[in-house]
Amino acid sequence: MASHRIGVFPASGGIGGGTVKHLLPRHPANDLVFIARNPANLDFAAAAGATVRKADYDFNANLEHAFEDIDTLFLISYASVEVEHRAERHRTAIDFAIRAGVKYIFYGSLGFAGREDNKRSVAHVMQPHLMTEKYLEECVRQHPGFEYTVVREGLYSESYNLYTAFFDPRNPVDEIKIAHDGSGPGIAWVKREELGEGTAELLRRFAENPKEFKFRNKTVLLSGTKVLTLQETVDILAKLVKKPVTIRQVSDEEFGRQPKVGPNSSPTVVLTTAQPGQALLKHSA
């Protein structure tokens, strides 16, 4: 069987690091290429036999050659709250990858657009992902032989504090002030470790049998199995800290004036309601 070179970029963050961890035992290490801004964070992977390279989304000079000799790339999204800049960095990385000979890209998108086939979202944070997903579709038409899979990653449980006014279990408050009443559609929390493992398994299955892979030019959603409202999430936090914790709905302005989420915090995530039962995320620097 011919070797299949899999690359991961960036490979040392939360999702990337989890994917690396679970990919190493699933695929021959000498056919793995891990790319990161700080390669030293991947010394353990290099010791196992993987190739480790240095590249940064913000520097085209090293990004241009980062994807050489890679058949399939897992491209994790650029960390930014700027929609246009984030989407542009994604397009640049995709262009460099295709020029380098990458034939297949798994793109780490966000599961904030509802169903897998949903191409619209009111969430600000989802816009660069939707733009990147559309660009991948265009690349299939423009570059014969190129294909992709969009992996929409569910909201990981480690980010619960973004939705609870940065609730700190070590110093719990009695009241969480957010621009939401805690009811309505909730979140199917999932651990980053689980997202990394799920993505690694998708990459393994594709590399072993590309022709039979059922998500070619499609979207797959990785998420938790149980949806919890924000109120249910707060109830769990209350049990963990062993004291009553309630939600008080406040205006966006009052939410933003809180020390942990105000203008001196970066970034700030504002949770509000667009329509009854419809959640809306907004980012501000």
N, C-alpha and C positions, 0 to 999 in steps of 0.2 A: 504494500500500500504506500502511495506517495505521501510524503510528509505534508502537513498543513500548518503553516505558520500563523499563529494567532497573536495579535498585538492588543494591548490595553493602554489607553491614554485618557486622562491622567491616571496613573496606576497606584498612587500612594495616598489618596484621600479616603473618605469613608466608604463610598461604593466601590471605588477602584481597589482599595486595599482588601476589602472583603472578597471581591472577585478574584484577585490574585491568590489569596489564601486558598480558595476553593478550586481554582483552576489548576494549580500546581499538581495535585494528586489525580487530576482528571485527564491531563494531556501531557505528552512528553515535554520535559522542561526545555530541552534543546530546540523545541519548536515554539517557544513562548518568548515574546518580546514585550517587556514592560517599560513604559516611557513615563518619566516623571520630572518635575522641576527640581526635585532633590533626590537624585539617584541613590544617595546613601541610605535613604529610607527603605530601599529594596535590596540591601546587601544579602538578606536571607534568601531572596529569590535568585540572585546571582550565584550564591553558594550552592543552590540546588541545581544549577545548570542553565537557568534562563538568561537571555540577553537583556541587559538593562541599559537604557539610553536616557540622555538628558534632553528635555524639550519643555517649552513653556508656551502656553496659548498666546502670550503677549509678545513673543519674539519670532517673527517669521524666519529669521536666519537659521535657527536650529530646528524649527518646526518643518521647514521645507524638506529635510532629509530624515526626519524622524520615522517615517513609515516605510522606508525601503525594505524590501524582502519580507513583506507581510502580506499574507493572502486575505485574512479576515481581521478587521479592526473593531474593537469595542471602543467607541468614542463616547466619553462621558462629558456632560455639558459643562461649559465654562461658567465659573462662579461670578455672577454679576447681577445687579438689579436693573442695568441699562438694557432695555429690550433690543434696540438696534445694534448696539455694540456687541452684545452677546450673540445675536444671530449672525453678525458679520464674522466673528471669530469662529463660529461653527462652520460657516461656509468656507472660510479660508482653510481650516483643517481638512475638511472634506475634499477640497480641490487638491491640496497637496497630497493627500492619501491616494486619490485616483491617479494623479500624475505619477506617483511612485509605484503604481501597479496593484494597489489594493482593489480586489474585486468584490468585496462584500463588507458592508459596515453594519454593525449593530449600534444603534444610537440610543444612548441612555436619556430618554425623555422623562416627563413627569406625568403621573396618573391623575391629573387634575382637569380632565376634559370629559369625565363620565365614561361612556362606553368606549371600547377600543376603536370603533369606527367613527367616533365623534371628532370632527375637525374644527370645532368652535368651542370657545370657552370665554366666560366673562372675567376669569382670573388674569390679572396683570402678569403674574409670574409664569403663566402658561404660554404667553404670546411668542417668546423667542423659540420655544419648543415647537409650536405649531408652524412657525416660519421655517425652522430647520427640517421638520418632517416634509413640508411641501418642497423644499429644495432637494431633498433626497429623491422624491418622486421625479423631479425635473432631471436629475442626474441619470436616472435609469433611461430616460428618453434620449439624453444627449450622449451617453457613453455606453455603447453596446457591450454587453457582458457584465456590466455592473449591476449589483442588486443590494438590497438592504433589509433590515428588520428594525422596526422601532420598538424599543423596550420601554414601556411606560412604567416607571417605578412608582409604587405607592408611597404615601407619606410615612416616613419612618418614625417609629415611636420615640426615638431620641429627640425629635423636634417638637414634642408636645408643649414645651414651654413657650414656643412662638404663638400658640393659640390660647394660652392661659395667662397672658400678661407676665410671662417669665416667672411663673410660680416656682419657688425654690423649696423642695421638701426639707432641706436642712434648716430653713428659716420660714416655715409656712405661715401664710396670712389666713385670716378667717374669711376674707372676701376677695374674689377675683373680679376685677373690673375690666370687662371687654365690651366691644360694640356688637354684642350678640346675646341672645337670651339663652343659648345653650341647647335649643331644641332644633327640630328639622333634620335635614340630611346630615349624617355624621361622617366619620372617618374610619376606614378599615386600616388601622395602624399595622405596620409591619416593621420588623427590625432591619437595620442596615445589613446585619450579618446574613439575614435570610435573603435579602435582595441580592447580595453578592453571590450567595450560593445558587440562587435561582438563575442568575445571569450566567454563571460559570457552567451550569448544566446545559443551558441553551447553547452556549458556545461549543461545548463538548459534542452535543448531539448534531449540531450543524457540521462540525469538522469531520465527524465519523461518517456522515451520510448526507452530504449537501443536497443531492437530488431529491431525497425524500423529506427534506425539512419542510414542514407545513406552514411556516411563517415567512416564506420568501416574499418580499415586497409587501409585507403586512405588519400589523401592530399586535403586540402581545402585552397584556397587562399583568404585572407582578404586584400583588397586594396581599393584605391580610384577608382572613376568611370571615371576620365578624365586624360589622359596622357599629361604631359607638357614636352617639351624639356627644357634643361637647359636655353636656350635663353629666352623661354617664362616665365620660373621661374624668371629669372633676370629682365625681363620686368615688372613683377608684383612687385618685390622689388623696382624697379625704381618709380613705381606709388605710392607705400607706402611712400617713402622718398621724393617724389615730386622733383626729379632731375634726369637727364640722368645718366644711369649706363650702361656701355658696358662690353663685355667680350673680353679679349685679350688672345689668346692661346699662352702658353709658354711651354718650355720644363719641364720635371719632375724636373730637377735640379733647374731651376729658380723658379718653384713653391715651392720647398722645402726650398729655401733660404729666403722666406718671413717670417718675425718675428712670425706671428701667426700660421704658419704651419711648421716651421723649427724644427731642432733637439731638441730644448728646449720645444717644445710643445708635449704633450702626451695624447692620441695617435695622430698621423698624418694620415690623409686619403688622398691618392693621387688618383686623377681621371685622367685616361689617356685613350688612345684608343688602343685596341688590333688589331682590323681590322676596316676598314670603317664601321661605323654604329654599332660597338659592343663595349659596355662600359666595362671597367675593373677597379675594385677597388683594391687598394693595401694598406696595413696598415704598418706603421713603428713606432717603439717606439721612 
